[in-house]
Amino acid sequence: MYKRQQGMTFIGLVIVLSICGMIGFGALQMVPVYLENMRIVKIMNQTKTELDGQNTSPGKIVASMAKRANIESLYDVKASKDFVIKRSGKGFTVSIDYERRRPYIANLYLLAEFDHSVEIVR
C-alpha cells in the first residue's frame, strides 16, 4: 500500500528559512531609517508647537530645528540645507524631502523616500 507523505522535506525547510531570513535581514536594515524618520517628524512637530503664533522668522525656525537635531543626534540632517522654509499665506511652511538607501545584498539596495511638511502660523 501507499504511504502518504506528510510534512516538509529538508530542502523545502531550507528554502522557507532562507526566504524568512532575507525578509528579516531587510527589516533589520530599514529599522534605523524609520527611527530616524520618526525623530525628524518629532523635530518638525516640536518646532511647530514652539513657534506657532510667535511672529517668527526663518532664522528662528532654522535655529530651533538645528538645536533639536543636535539634541536628537541627527548628524545626517542639516537644518540649514535639508529643511526648506517657504513663506505661506499664514506664516511659513517647513518641509523636508529626502531618501535613504541601505545596502542589502551585493549590489542590491533598499530605498526609502520621505516627504514631510508643517505650517508654522505667524
Secondary structure, DSSP 8 states (H G I E B T S, - for coil): ------S--HHHHHHHHHHHHHHHHHHHHHHHHHHHHHHHHHHHHHHHHHHTTS---HHHHHHHHHHHHHHTT--S--HHHHSEEEE-SSEEEEEEEEEEEEEEETTEEEEEEEEEEEEEE-
